[in-house]
Amino acid sequence: MYINEIPFMMTTSWAIHFGTAEMIKNETNSTINKSLQQIIDMYHGRGFKIKHMLGDQQFECIRLHMERQGINLNITSRDEHDQK
């Protein structure tokens, strides 16, 4: 998500209705991976286990990292996340 052209990492957990927002310095693979890992660690620290993640094509770069942690990454098709 962007606010005034500044990138933010936004997450939402459907199961517990919890969301996070974090401003990120850029959208490189390493920044995306680091931001999501901090969020995953936060959930794990509170006793939650993440099994599935949904994301758009930009998150394909972290697929292997998520699979190594036992997390299934489901990438949406273009504009699929906008439809209800």
N, C-alpha and C positions, 0 to 999 in steps of 0.2 A: 504494500500500500504506500502511496505517496501523499504527503501533506506539504504543500508549498514546495514541491519538487524534492523533498527530503524523504529518503526511503525509510520505511519502518517494517519490521518483522511482526506480523500479526498472527496469533494463533487462537484457536477456540477448541475447547474440549466439549463435545456434545454430551458426554456421559455425566459430567459434573458441572456443566455450564460455567466453565472458568475460561477466561481469556487473558492473553498477555499482549503487550505492545512494547516494542523496543526500537528505538532509533538506531539504525545501523549506518556506518560510515560509507559503505559502498555495497555493491551487489556481486562481489566476487565469490567464487565457490568457497574459499576459506572463510570469508565473513559469514556467509549463509550457514555453513556447517558449524562454525563456532557459536553463532546465535542459537541455532536449534539445539545444539548439545547442551547449552546452559539451561534451556527450557526443559529438555529431557531430564537432566540432572535434578532440576527443581521438583519435577513430578516424582522421580524415584526417591528423592529425599523425604517425600511426604507419604511414601508407601504405595504410590500408583505405578503400574507397569504399562508402558505404551506398547501396543501391539500393531496398530495401524496408523498411518499418516496419509492424509490427502494433500495434494499440492498441484500446482500448475507446472508447465514444462520447465520453468526456471529451476525447479528442485530436482530435476533428473540427475544433476551433478552429484547429489549426495546419496543416490540409491545404494551403492556398495557399502558406504559407511553405515547406513540404516540397517541393511541386511545383516551386517556383522553383529549388530546389536539385537537381532531378532525382530526388527520392526519391518512390517510390510509397507512399502511406499506405493501408493496408488496415484498415478499422474493423470490428471483430467485432460480431456481434449480441449482444443481452443473453444472458449466461451461456454463450455459445459457447466462450469461452476455458477454461471449467471442464471441458469434455467432452474425452475422449480416445478 
